[in-house]
Amino acid sequence: MDVWGAILVLIRRFYLTVPIAALTMFGGYAFARGVAPEYHATSSIVFLGPTAGATNDRNAPPPPANPYATMSLSTLLTTLQIDATSQQSLSAIVAAGGTTNFSVGTVNKSSVVSINATATDPKQALATAGEVINLIRADLANRQRPYTTNQAYWATAQVIGAPALQAPDTKSRTRAEAIALGTAIVVTIIIVLIVDAMLDKRARQRRRRERNAAADDELESSTGQHRTPVVRP
């Protein structure tokens, strides 16, 4: 059956097309409305070098060797990213009410790092962004403590953007509504075509039986003899 033939069937069987389409579309719309929008929370931190300045005193002891205070930002960030996405860290984030759906990245190759968290609950998104900051700052401190306890020689991560919610993202719901509408249309077409084929088959069988019965009656009347009806498939 071609497209035009299918359209004619849908029009001819409008008493099926209309209610089936209404039911499937209503069901699809109800399902799509149940899809929660996504909430995005963002926060940002900046990495700063040690606050202890250089001294001209030749008799002063040399500063402690702290590799985390001298390595490049990209290397430091990669190290902290690996730790933040470890199974232990992810479990801690979830335990704090967060989600594992987050990202950590630099802003325009600067020393500013942005944390983006996504969740279907706004509180969960905020909790994630805040907990990731806490994990990064704690991890950075724990890595430097074995080299020196003097925090003036530490690299630090300072919060410059507290966790904040962005406008809700309804794209997921819009996609669900589009998928539901398309599915409703396809299901309606399939059901109507199947029912139409079944009804047509029954109609052909009925017409065949009627033709067979008429042929038997005509033969009986022409011969004047009673014939046992022949059952034909």
PyMOL commands that set and color helices and strands:
alter all, ss='L'
color gray80, all
select helices_A, chain A and resi 3-12+14-33+67-70+73-84+87-95+122-144+151-153+171-223
alter helices_A, ss='H'
color red, helices_A
select strands_A, chain A and resi 39-48+102-106+112-119+156-165
alter strands_A, ss='S'
color yellow, strands_A
deselect
rebuild
show_as cartoon
